C-alpha cells in the first residue's frame, strides 16, 4: 500500500481509513473481493498523490470516490466482456453515478469499521476463516502476522484467506449488513477478532517494534463502540476491561533503548491508573451479573496483576484458580501455558515444568518460541541455569519479534555470565 519514502503521517492515516472505506464500499456493492481490490487501488493512488499534492479535505470521501470509480470501471469491463443483460447494465449505470457532493454521496464514519467486522463474519465461512479475513480487512495485519496468531504456517493462512473470499462469492449470499439475529450469532467471532488485533498491537509478533499502538488503540476504540452497542453483554465488557487493564502497562513495557521489560521488572508507577480503574470497574460489574465468560476471567487475572503495588504482592493463588477455570472452559494452549506459569509461582517450578510436558504433543505449540521461553524461565527459577540458557536461546531463534529476540538473548547471556562468575552489568 505504501512505499518506504511515504510520509509516516500519510501512512498512518491510510491504515486508519482503509477499513472504514472498505466497509462503506462492501456495504454498498455486496462483493467483498471486488471491493477490497478497489480500495487497495485507491490506497495506492493516495500513497502516490497525497505526499506530492497534499491530503484532501475529505480524505475518506476521496478514497471512497476513487475506489468507486475503480470498481465501476472493473464492472463495466466485466459487463462488456460477458454481455450481461440490459437490466444489469441499468443497475450498473446507477451504481456508477458519483456526481453527488461527497457529504451526501458517502457518510463514512467510525461505525463502518465496526459494521465491517460483522459483515466479514459471513455465514458461508467457518469461524477461523471469518476471523482470518477480518484481521486482514479490519486490522490491516499481514498474512504472516495472522498466521502467527493462529499458530499455522504462512502458506496455510494465505490459502485460507483466498478460500474465504471464494466461499463468499460462491455462496451467493450478499456481503452486507447482518440482521439483529445474525449479529448475535456472529458476536463470538467479532470478539475474538478484536482480541487478536489488540494482541498484535500490544506485542507485535513480527519486526523491530515491540508495540503497534495503531492496532491496539483501534481494537480498544472498536470494543468501546461495541460495548456502547451492547452494554449488557458481559463478555463485551470483559474484553474491553482486559484491553484497558493490559494496555495500562504499555509505558512501562519498554526501556530507554526500546528494550522489552517483563511484567515482574516494570516500574509500576508508570502504569495508567485511570485505565486500570476503568477496567476494574468494568470487569467487576460484568462478573457480578453471574454469567462468567473467558474474557471476564482473563480481565480478572489482569486486574490482580494491576492491583499489586509490588510484584511480591501479586495474588498468585487467585490467579492460579482463575486460570484453572479458564483451562476447563477452553482448549487454548496459551491458557495452558499461563496455567503452568501460575502453578510454578504457587507450587514451585518443578510443578510448572511437569504441566508443560502436556503441551509438547500439541501441534499448535510444536516449535513455538513461547514454550521454550517459559521453560527457560522455570528452569531459571529452579536454579538449572544450563537448561534455562538452552531454552532461552532456542526461543530466541524461533521468535520473529526483534525486541523479544533481544530480550531472550540477553537473558541467556546474563545467566551464562553468572555461571562463569562474571558481572553481567559489564557485558559488551
Helices and strands as residue ranges (DSSP letters): H 8-29, H 32-53, H 59-82, H 86-95, H 102-105, H 111-120, H 127-137, H 143-150, H 154-171, H 180-202, H 213-229, H 234-247, G 250-252, G 263-265, G 268-270, H 273-287, H 294-307, G 311-313, H 316-329, H 333-347, H 349-356, G 357-361, H 369-381, H 385-398, H 402-419, G 424-426
